[in-house]
Amino acid sequence: MSETQEITFKDLDLSPEVMAALKKLGVKRPTTVQQKAIPLLMDNMSLIAKAPTGTGKTFAFSIPILEYLNMDVKFIQALILCPTRELALQITTEMKGLGRMIKGFNVCSIIGGQSMNVQKEKLAKKPQVVVATPGRLLDLAEKHMIDISRIYTLVLDEADEMLKMGFIKDIKKIIAMTPDDKQMALFSATMPREIQDITWQFMEGAAEIDVMPKAEDHPDIDEYIVEVPEKDKLKAIIRIIDRENIRKAIVFCNTKTQTEKVAARLASAGISSELLHGSLGQGARNRVMDAYRKDKFDVLVATDVVARGIDVDDIEAVFNFDIPNENEFYLHRIGRTARAGKSGKAFSMISYKDKPRMEEIVRYTACNPDIYEINL
């Protein structure tokens, strides 16, 4: 097919079960990375994909895995490694949605911070797919609590993030436990030398794609800068929530302490909120997210530690109370809204001292936020 021709999921020759799930999820057309990756993976090729976050990578590797499941065997057929427990839970949720029409399909997450007994019970149910963080997966494998010696497919998602977190040695040990003839797919926003070493050592002959996000792949987010003194940031957020009639939002802060201050002031303004930060245990995080999905409170106040694990379809707006310390965190944050084909709004509260940092983010992300006028 030519580059300019619109490719649909129908063109990708998918099963009725996966097509029905995509329709139920409201996903109408494949993103660029999905258009390029799915045919290669369905042709049993290994794949090295340079693709930034927010381009639809999870479906790009999940759909081929689901298409080639053997429902007659009881061993693990696909292993997906990713850097954080939040991302592992998010991928697991998305795969459950995609595989909902496949009778007997079972995917589970194996992550740190969760009891080994709970994970033993999950594995006893014979999942076809396991989504894991490298450290905990290696723990279980070394205790002979999981067998990955017969998998068909190994996915390394956000490989550069796993490198930053010191997982490269663990990943190499895990690869050594898997079959030599497996299919491998590596997805990474950047390709530092250590990631290239993995591709040279373990992925000879793999297909390569380099995907820059296209405008149509970007979610429909209206981005705004709100110029306001530091002391008036929360007042401005409350005013915007009221003016825009926002029912469900996230406020991002850079520290746990700041999340606590913001939540307390939201409560005094009569706005219900809950906190999500790195000091919360996994059980508490799951309870907060479950309550948020069920609309039991209006505003989630969170730090970047958990930004990527927040996968809720109906978030109307994201507020950056603090400007993120890392440029790509801006994209992770605003990408929590406008999911599943919906539109959303992102407001960055900019005090005088924040201006240089925001200017750098605008240059890095090539975003083009408008100025939002508000009188306090």
Contacts in CASP RR format, 6 or more apart in sequence:
PFRMAT RR
TARGET T0000
AUTHOR 0000-0000-0000
METHOD contacts of the structure
MODEL  1
MSETQEITFKDLDLSPEVMAALKKLGVKRPTTVQQKAIPLLMDNMSLIAK
APTGTGKTFAFSIPILEYLNMDVKFIQALILCPTRELALQITTEMKGLGR
MIKGFNVCSIIGGQSMNVQKEKLAKKPQVVVATPGRLLDLAEKHMIDISR
IYTLVLDEADEMLKMGFIKDIKKIIAMTPDDKQMALFSATMPREIQDITW
QFMEGAAEIDVMPKAEDHPDIDEYIVEVPEKDKLKAIIRIIDRENIRKAI
VFCNTKTQTEKVAARLASAGISSELLHGSLGQGARNRVMDAYRKDKFDVL
VATDVVARGIDVDDIEAVFNFDIPNENEFYLHRIGRTARAGKSGKAFSMI
SYKDKPRMEEIVRYTACNPDIYEINL
1 7 0 8 1.000
1 11 0 8 1.000
6 29 0 8 1.000
7 29 0 8 1.000
7 30 0 8 1.000
7 35 0 8 1.000
8 29 0 8 1.000
8 30 0 8 1.000
9 19 0 8 1.000
9 22 0 8 1.000
9 27 0 8 1.000
9 29 0 8 1.000
9 30 0 8 1.000
10 19 0 8 1.000
12 30 0 8 1.000
12 35 0 8 1.000
12 38 0 8 1.000
12 39 0 8 1.000
12 42 0 8 1.000
12 63 0 8 1.000
13 42 0 8 1.000
14 22 0 8 1.000
14 63 0 8 1.000
14 67 0 8 1.000
15 66 0 8 1.000
15 67 0 8 1.000
16 101 0 8 1.000
17 66 0 8 1.000
17 99 0 8 1.000
17 101 0 8 1.000
17 102 0 8 1.000
18 63 0 8 1.000
18 66 0 8 1.000
18 67 0 8 1.000
18 98 0 8 1.000
18 99 0 8 1.000
18 101 0 8 1.000
18 102 0 8 1.000
20 101 0 8 1.000
21 97 0 8 1.000
21 98 0 8 1.000
21 99 0 8 1.000
21 100 0 8 1.000
21 101 0 8 1.000
22 98 0 8 1.000
24 100 0 8 1.000
25 97 0 8 1.000
25 98 0 8 1.000
25 340 0 8 1.000
26 340 0 8 1.000
26 341 0 8 1.000
27 59 0 8 1.000
27 340 0 8 1.000
27 341 0 8 1.000
28 341 0 8 1.000
30 38 0 8 1.000
30 59 0 8 1.000
31 55 0 8 1.000
31 56 0 8 1.000
31 59 0 8 1.000
31 60 0 8 1.000
31 217 0 8 1.000
32 55 0 8 1.000
32 211 0 8 1.000
32 213 0 8 1.000
32 214 0 8 1.000
32 217 0 8 1.000
33 49 0 8 1.000
33 51 0 8 1.000
33 55 0 8 1.000
33 56 0 8 1.000
33 57 0 8 1.000
33 60 0 8 1.000
33 209 0 8 1.000
33 211 0 8 1.000
33 217 0 8 1.000
34 56 0 8 1.000
34 59 0 8 1.000
34 60 0 8 1.000
34 63 0 8 1.000
36 49 0 8 1.000
36 209 0 8 1.000
36 211 0 8 1.000
37 47 0 8 1.000
37 49 0 8 1.000
37 57 0 8 1.000
37 60 0 8 1.000
37 61 0 8 1.000
37 64 0 8 1.000
37 185 0 8 1.000
37 209 0 8 1.000
38 60 0 8 1.000
38 63 0 8 1.000
38 64 0 8 1.000
40 47 0 8 1.000
40 207 0 8 1.000
40 209 0 8 1.000
41 47 0 8 1.000
41 60 0 8 1.000
41 61 0 8 1.000
41 64 0 8 1.000
41 183 0 8 1.000
41 185 0 8 1.000
42 64 0 8 1.000
42 67 0 8 1.000
42 68 0 8 1.000
44 183 0 8 1.000
45 183 0 8 1.000
45 206 0 8 1.000
45 207 0 8 1.000
46 183 0 8 1.000
46 184 0 8 1.000
46 185 0 8 1.000
46 203 0 8 1.000
46 205 0 8 1.000
46 206 0 8 1.000
46 207 0 8 1.000
47 184 0 8 1.000
47 185 0 8 1.000
47 186 0 8 1.000
47 206 0 8 1.000
47 207 0 8 1.000
47 208 0 8 1.000
47 209 0 8 1.000
48 186 0 8 1.000
48 199 0 8 1.000
48 203 0 8 1.000
48 206 0 8 1.000
48 207 0 8 1.000
48 208 0 8 1.000
48 209 0 8 1.000
49 57 0 8 1.000
49 60 0 8 1.000
49 185 0 8 1.000
49 186 0 8 1.000
49 187 0 8 1.000
49 188 0 8 1.000
49 208 0 8 1.000
49 209 0 8 1.000
49 210 0 8 1.000
49 211 0 8 1.000
50 188 0 8 1.000
50 189 0 8 1.000
50 190 0 8 1.000
50 191 0 8 1.000
50 208 0 8 1.000
50 209 0 8 1.000
50 210 0 8 1.000
50 211 0 8 1.000
51 57 0 8 1.000
51 60 0 8 1.000
51 187 0 8 1.000
51 188 0 8 1.000
51 189 0 8 1.000
51 209 0 8 1.000
51 210 0 8 1.000
51 211 0 8 1.000
52 189 0 8 1.000
52 211 0 8 1.000
52 212 0 8 1.000
52 213 0 8 1.000
52 328 0 8 1.000
52 331 0 8 1.000
53 158 0 8 1.000
53 189 0 8 1.000
53 308 0 8 1.000
53 328 0 8 1.000
53 331 0 8 1.000
53 332 0 8 1.000
54 213 0 8 1.000
54 217 0 8 1.000
54 219 0 8 1.000
54 331 0 8 1.000
54 335 0 8 1.000
55 211 0 8 1.000
55 213 0 8 1.000
55 217 0 8 1.000
56 217 0 8 1.000
57 157 0 8 1.000
57 187 0 8 1.000
58 90 0 8 1.000
58 91 0 8 1.000
58 94 0 8 1.000
58 95 0 8 1.000
58 157 0 8 1.000
59 94 0 8 1.000
59 98 0 8 1.000
60 187 0 8 1.000
61 80 0 8 1.000
61 155 0 8 1.000
61 157 0 8 1.000
61 185 0 8 1.000
61 187 0 8 1.000
62 91 0 8 1.000
62 94 0 8 1.000
62 95 0 8 1.000
62 98 0 8 1.000
63 98 0 8 1.000
64 153 0 8 1.000
65 77 0 8 1.000
65 78 0 8 1.000
65 95 0 8 1.000
65 129 0 8 1.000
65 153 0 8 1.000
65 155 0 8 1.000
66 95 0 8 1.000
66 98 0 8 1.000
66 99 0 8 1.000
66 102 0 8 1.000
66 105 0 8 1.000
68 152 0 8 1.000
68 153 0 8 1.000
69 77 0 8 1.000
69 102 0 8 1.000
69 105 0 8 1.000
69 128 0 8 1.000
69 129 0 8 1.000
70 77 0 8 1.000
70 128 0 8 1.000
71 102 0 8 1.000
71 103 0 8 1.000
71 104 0 8 1.000
71 105 0 8 1.000
71 128 0 8 1.000
74 126 0 8 1.000
75 126 0 8 1.000
75 147 0 8 1.000
75 150 0 8 1.000
75 151 0 8 1.000
76 127 0 8 1.000
76 128 0 8 1.000
76 129 0 8 1.000
76 130 0 8 1.000
76 146 0 8 1.000
76 147 0 8 1.000
76 148 0 8 1.000
76 150 0 8 1.000
76 151 0 8 1.000
77 128 0 8 1.000
77 129 0 8 1.000
77 150 0 8 1.000
77 151 0 8 1.000
77 152 0 8 1.000
77 153 0 8 1.000
78 128 0 8 1.000
78 129 0 8 1.000
78 130 0 8 1.000
78 151 0 8 1.000
78 152 0 8 1.000
78 153 0 8 1.000
78 154 0 8 1.000
78 155 0 8 1.000
79 129 0 8 1.000
79 130 0 8 1.000
79 132 0 8 1.000
79 137 0 8 1.000
79 148 0 8 1.000
79 151 0 8 1.000
79 153 0 8 1.000
79 154 0 8 1.000
79 155 0 8 1.000
79 174 0 8 1.000
79 178 0 8 1.000
80 88 0 8 1.000
80 91 0 8 1.000
80 129 0 8 1.000
80 130 0 8 1.000
80 131 0 8 1.000
80 132 0 8 1.000
80 154 0 8 1.000
80 155 0 8 1.000
80 157 0 8 1.000
81 132 0 8 1.000
81 133 0 8 1.000
81 134 0 8 1.000
81 137 0 8 1.000
81 154 0 8 1.000
81 155 0 8 1.000
81 156 0 8 1.000
81 157 0 8 1.000
81 162 0 8 1.000
81 171 0 8 1.000
81 174 0 8 1.000
82 88 0 8 1.000
82 91 0 8 1.000
82 131 0 8 1.000
82 132 0 8 1.000
82 133 0 8 1.000
82 157 0 8 1.000
82 158 0 8 1.000
82 162 0 8 1.000
83 133 0 8 1.000
83 157 0 8 1.000
83 158 0 8 1.000
83 161 0 8 1.000
83 162 0 8 1.000
83 164 0 8 1.000
83 165 0 8 1.000
83 167 0 8 1.000
84 133 0 8 1.000
84 161 0 8 1.000
84 308 0 8 1.000
84 309 0 8 1.000
85 109 0 8 1.000
85 111 0 8 1.000
85 112 0 8 1.000
85 113 0 8 1.000
85 114 0 8 1.000
85 133 0 8 1.000
85 282 0 8 1.000
86 285 0 8 1.000
86 305 0 8 1.000
86 306 0 8 1.000
86 307 0 8 1.000
86 308 0 8 1.000
86 309 0 8 1.000
86 310 0 8 1.000
87 157 0 8 1.000
87 158 0 8 1.000
87 308 0 8 1.000
87 309 0 8 1.000
88 109 0 8 1.000
88 110 0 8 1.000
88 111 0 8 1.000
88 131 0 8 1.000
88 132 0 8 1.000
88 133 0 8 1.000
89 109 0 8 1.000
89 111 0 8 1.000
89 286 0 8 1.000
89 309 0 8 1.000
90 308 0 8 1.000
90 309 0 8 1.000
90 311 0 8 1.000
91 109 0 8 1.000
91 131 0 8 1.000
91 157 0 8 1.000
92 107 0 8 1.000
92 108 0 8 1.000
92 109 0 8 1.000
92 131 0 8 1.000
93 311 0 8 1.000
94 311 0 8 1.000
95 107 0 8 1.000
95 129 0 8 1.000
95 131 0 8 1.000
96 107 0 8 1.000
99 105 0 8 1.000
105 128 0 8 1.000
106 125 0 8 1.000
106 126 0 8 1.000
106 127 0 8 1.000
106 128 0 8 1.000
106 129 0 8 1.000
107 127 0 8 1.000
107 128 0 8 1.000
107 129 0 8 1.000
107 130 0 8 1.000
107 131 0 8 1.000
108 119 0 8 1.000
108 122 0 8 1.000
108 123 0 8 1.000
108 125 0 8 1.000
108 127 0 8 1.000
108 129 0 8 1.000
108 130 0 8 1.000
108 131 0 8 1.000
109 122 0 8 1.000
109 130 0 8 1.000
109 131 0 8 1.000
109 132 0 8 1.000
110 119 0 8 1.000
110 122 0 8 1.000
110 123 0 8 1.000
110 130 0 8 1.000
110 131 0 8 1.000
110 132 0 8 1.000
110 133 0 8 1.000
110 136 0 8 1.000
110 137 0 8 1.000
110 140 0 8 1.000
110 146 0 8 1.000
111 132 0 8 1.000
111 133 0 8 1.000
111 136 0 8 1.000
111 282 0 8 1.000
112 133 0 8 1.000
112 135 0 8 1.000
112 136 0 8 1.000
112 282 0 8 1.000
113 136 0 8 1.000
113 281 0 8 1.000
113 282 0 8 1.000
114 136 0 8 1.000
114 282 0 8 1.000
116 139 0 8 1.000
116 140 0 8 1.000
116 145 0 8 1.000
119 136 0 8 1.000
119 140 0 8 1.000
119 145 0 8 1.000
120 145 0 8 1.000
123 130 0 8 1.000
123 140 0 8 1.000
123 145 0 8 1.000
123 146 0 8 1.000
130 137 0 8 1.000
130 146 0 8 1.000
130 148 0 8 1.000
134 162 0 8 1.000
134 167 0 8 1.000
134 170 0 8 1.000
134 171 0 8 1.000
134 174 0 8 1.000
135 167 0 8 1.000
135 170 0 8 1.000
137 146 0 8 1.000
137 148 0 8 1.000
137 170 0 8 1.000
137 174 0 8 1.000
138 170 0 8 1.000
138 173 0 8 1.000
138 174 0 8 1.000
140 146 0 8 1.000
141 148 0 8 1.000
141 174 0 8 1.000
141 177 0 8 1.000
148 174 0 8 1.000
148 177 0 8 1.000
148 178 0 8 1.000
149 177 0 8 1.000
149 178 0 8 1.000
149 179 0 8 1.000
150 179 0 8 1.000
151 178 0 8 1.000
151 179 0 8 1.000
151 182 0 8 1.000
152 182 0 8 1.000
152 183 0 8 1.000
153 182 0 8 1.000
153 183 0 8 1.000
153 184 0 8 1.000
153 185 0 8 1.000
154 175 0 8 1.000
154 178 0 8 1.000
154 182 0 8 1.000
154 183 0 8 1.000
154 184 0 8 1.000
154 185 0 8 1.000
155 184 0 8 1.000
155 185 0 8 1.000
155 186 0 8 1.000
155 187 0 8 1.000
156 162 0 8 1.000
156 171 0 8 1.000
156 184 0 8 1.000
156 185 0 8 1.000
156 186 0 8 1.000
156 187 0 8 1.000
156 188 0 8 1.000
156 198 0 8 1.000
157 187 0 8 1.000
158 187 0 8 1.000
158 188 0 8 1.000
158 189 0 8 1.000
159 186 0 8 1.000
159 187 0 8 1.000
159 188 0 8 1.000
159 195 0 8 1.000
159 198 0 8 1.000
160 188 0 8 1.000
160 189 0 8 1.000
160 190 0 8 1.000
160 191 0 8 1.000
160 192 0 8 1.000
160 195 0 8 1.000
162 168 0 8 1.000
162 171 0 8 1.000
163 192 0 8 1.000
163 194 0 8 1.000
163 195 0 8 1.000
168 194 0 8 1.000
168 198 0 8 1.000
171 198 0 8 1.000
172 198 0 8 1.000
172 201 0 8 1.000
175 198 0 8 1.000
175 202 0 8 1.000
184 202 0 8 1.000
184 203 0 8 1.000
184 206 0 8 1.000
186 195 0 8 1.000
186 198 0 8 1.000
186 199 0 8 1.000
186 203 0 8 1.000
186 206 0 8 1.000
188 195 0 8 1.000
189 328 0 8 1.000
199 206 0 8 1.000
219 335 0 8 1.000
219 337 0 8 1.000
219 338 0 8 1.000
219 339 0 8 1.000
219 341 0 8 1.000
219 343 0 8 1.000
219 344 0 8 1.000
220 338 0 8 1.000
220 341 0 8 1.000
220 342 0 8 1.000
220 343 0 8 1.000
220 344 0 8 1.000
221 334 0 8 1.000
221 335 0 8 1.000
221 337 0 8 1.000
221 338 0 8 1.000
221 343 0 8 1.000
221 344 0 8 1.000
221 345 0 8 1.000
221 346 0 8 1.000
222 343 0 8 1.000
222 344 0 8 1.000
222 345 0 8 1.000
222 346 0 8 1.000
222 370 0 8 1.000
223 334 0 8 1.000
223 345 0 8 1.000
223 346 0 8 1.000
223 348 0 8 1.000
223 367 0 8 1.000
223 368 0 8 1.000
223 369 0 8 1.000
223 370 0 8 1.000
224 345 0 8 1.000
224 346 0 8 1.000
224 347 0 8 1.000
224 348 0 8 1.000
224 369 0 8 1.000
224 370 0 8 1.000
224 371 0 8 1.000
224 372 0 8 1.000
225 347 0 8 1.000
225 348 0 8 1.000
225 350 0 8 1.000
225 358 0 8 1.000
225 369 0 8 1.000
225 370 0 8 1.000
225 371 0 8 1.000
225 372 0 8 1.000
226 236 0 8 1.000
226 240 0 8 1.000
226 347 0 8 1.000
226 348 0 8 1.000
226 349 0 8 1.000
226 350 0 8 1.000
226 371 0 8 1.000
226 372 0 8 1.000
226 374 0 8 1.000
227 350 0 8 1.000
227 351 0 8 1.000
227 371 0 8 1.000
228 236 0 8 1.000
228 349 0 8 1.000
228 350 0 8 1.000
228 351 0 8 1.000
228 374 0 8 1.000
228 376 0 8 1.000
229 351 0 8 1.000
229 352 0 8 1.000
230 351 0 8 1.000
230 353 0 8 1.000
232 376 0 8 1.000
233 321 0 8 1.000
233 349 0 8 1.000
233 351 0 8 1.000
234 262 0 8 1.000
234 265 0 8 1.000
234 266 0 8 1.000
234 321 0 8 1.000
235 376 0 8 1.000
236 349 0 8 1.000
236 374 0 8 1.000
236 376 0 8 1.000
237 251 0 8 1.000
237 319 0 8 1.000
237 321 0 8 1.000
237 347 0 8 1.000
237 349 0 8 1.000
238 266 0 8 1.000
238 269 0 8 1.000
238 271 0 8 1.000
239 374 0 8 1.000
239 376 0 8 1.000
240 246 0 8 1.000
240 317 0 8 1.000
240 319 0 8 1.000
240 347 0 8 1.000
240 372 0 8 1.000
240 374 0 8 1.000
241 249 0 8 1.000
241 271 0 8 1.000
241 299 0 8 1.000
241 317 0 8 1.000
243 374 0 8 1.000
244 317 0 8 1.000
244 345 0 8 1.000
246 316 0 8 1.000
246 317 0 8 1.000
246 345 0 8 1.000
247 298 0 8 1.000
247 316 0 8 1.000
248 295 0 8 1.000
248 298 0 8 1.000
248 299 0 8 1.000
248 312 0 8 1.000
248 314 0 8 1.000
248 315 0 8 1.000
248 316 0 8 1.000
248 317 0 8 1.000
249 298 0 8 1.000
249 299 0 8 1.000
249 300 0 8 1.000
249 315 0 8 1.000
249 316 0 8 1.000
249 317 0 8 1.000
249 318 0 8 1.000
249 319 0 8 1.000
250 299 0 8 1.000
250 300 0 8 1.000
250 301 0 8 1.000
250 302 0 8 1.000
250 310 0 8 1.000
250 315 0 8 1.000
250 317 0 8 1.000
250 318 0 8 1.000
250 319 0 8 1.000
250 333 0 8 1.000
250 336 0 8 1.000
250 337 0 8 1.000
251 262 0 8 1.000
251 266 0 8 1.000
251 273 0 8 1.000
251 299 0 8 1.000
251 300 0 8 1.000
251 301 0 8 1.000
251 302 0 8 1.000
251 319 0 8 1.000
251 321 0 8 1.000
252 302 0 8 1.000
252 303 0 8 1.000
252 304 0 8 1.000
252 307 0 8 1.000
252 318 0 8 1.000
252 319 0 8 1.000
252 320 0 8 1.000
252 321 0 8 1.000
252 322 0 8 1.000
252 324 0 8 1.000
252 333 0 8 1.000
253 259 0 8 1.000
253 262 0 8 1.000
253 301 0 8 1.000
253 302 0 8 1.000
253 303 0 8 1.000
253 321 0 8 1.000
253 322 0 8 1.000
254 303 0 8 1.000
254 304 0 8 1.000
254 322 0 8 1.000
254 324 0 8 1.000
254 325 0 8 1.000
255 303 0 8 1.000
255 322 0 8 1.000
256 277 0 8 1.000
256 278 0 8 1.000
256 279 0 8 1.000
256 303 0 8 1.000
258 321 0 8 1.000
258 322 0 8 1.000
259 275 0 8 1.000
259 276 0 8 1.000
259 277 0 8 1.000
259 301 0 8 1.000
259 302 0 8 1.000
259 303 0 8 1.000
260 275 0 8 1.000
262 273 0 8 1.000
262 301 0 8 1.000
262 321 0 8 1.000
263 273 0 8 1.000
263 274 0 8 1.000
263 275 0 8 1.000
263 301 0 8 1.000
266 272 0 8 1.000
266 273 0 8 1.000
266 299 0 8 1.000
266 301 0 8 1.000
267 273 0 8 1.000
271 298 0 8 1.000
271 299 0 8 1.000
272 296 0 8 1.000
272 297 0 8 1.000
272 298 0 8 1.000
272 299 0 8 1.000
273 297 0 8 1.000
273 298 0 8 1.000
273 299 0 8 1.000
273 300 0 8 1.000
273 301 0 8 1.000
274 288 0 8 1.000
274 291 0 8 1.000
274 292 0 8 1.000
274 297 0 8 1.000
274 300 0 8 1.000
274 301 0 8 1.000
275 288 0 8 1.000
275 301 0 8 1.000
275 302 0 8 1.000
276 285 0 8 1.000
276 288 0 8 1.000
276 289 0 8 1.000
276 300 0 8 1.000
276 301 0 8 1.000
276 302 0 8 1.000
276 303 0 8 1.000
276 306 0 8 1.000
276 310 0 8 1.000
277 302 0 8 1.000
277 303 0 8 1.000
277 305 0 8 1.000
277 306 0 8 1.000
278 303 0 8 1.000
278 305 0 8 1.000
278 306 0 8 1.000
280 288 0 8 1.000
285 306 0 8 1.000
288 300 0 8 1.000
289 310 0 8 1.000
289 312 0 8 1.000
291 297 0 8 1.000
292 300 0 8 1.000
292 312 0 8 1.000
293 312 0 8 1.000
300 310 0 8 1.000
302 310 0 8 1.000
304 324 0 8 1.000
304 325 0 8 1.000
304 326 0 8 1.000
304 329 0 8 1.000
304 332 0 8 1.000
304 333 0 8 1.000
307 329 0 8 1.000
307 332 0 8 1.000
307 333 0 8 1.000
307 336 0 8 1.000
308 332 0 8 1.000
310 336 0 8 1.000
311 339 0 8 1.000
312 336 0 8 1.000
312 339 0 8 1.000
313 339 0 8 1.000
313 340 0 8 1.000
313 342 0 8 1.000
314 342 0 8 1.000
315 336 0 8 1.000
315 337 0 8 1.000
315 339 0 8 1.000
315 344 0 8 1.000
316 337 0 8 1.000
316 344 0 8 1.000
316 345 0 8 1.000
317 337 0 8 1.000
317 344 0 8 1.000
317 345 0 8 1.000
317 346 0 8 1.000
317 347 0 8 1.000
318 333 0 8 1.000
318 334 0 8 1.000
318 335 0 8 1.000
318 336 0 8 1.000
318 337 0 8 1.000
318 345 0 8 1.000
318 346 0 8 1.000
318 347 0 8 1.000
319 346 0 8 1.000
319 347 0 8 1.000
319 348 0 8 1.000
319 349 0 8 1.000
320 330 0 8 1.000
320 333 0 8 1.000
320 346 0 8 1.000
320 347 0 8 1.000
320 348 0 8 1.000
320 349 0 8 1.000
321 349 0 8 1.000
323 330 0 8 1.000
323 348 0 8 1.000
323 350 0 8 1.000
323 354 0 8 1.000
323 357 0 8 1.000
323 358 0 8 1.000
323 361 0 8 1.000
324 330 0 8 1.000
324 333 0 8 1.000
324 361 0 8 1.000
327 360 0 8 1.000
327 361 0 8 1.000
327 364 0 8 1.000
327 365 0 8 1.000
328 364 0 8 1.000
330 348 0 8 1.000
330 361 0 8 1.000
330 364 0 8 1.000
330 365 0 8 1.000
330 367 0 8 1.000
331 365 0 8 1.000
333 346 0 8 1.000
334 346 0 8 1.000
335 346 0 8 1.000
337 344 0 8 1.000
337 345 0 8 1.000
337 346 0 8 1.000
338 344 0 8 1.000
346 369 0 8 1.000
347 372 0 8 1.000
348 358 0 8 1.000
348 369 0 8 1.000
350 358 0 8 1.000
361 367 0 8 1.000
362 368 0 8 1.000
362 369 0 8 1.000
END
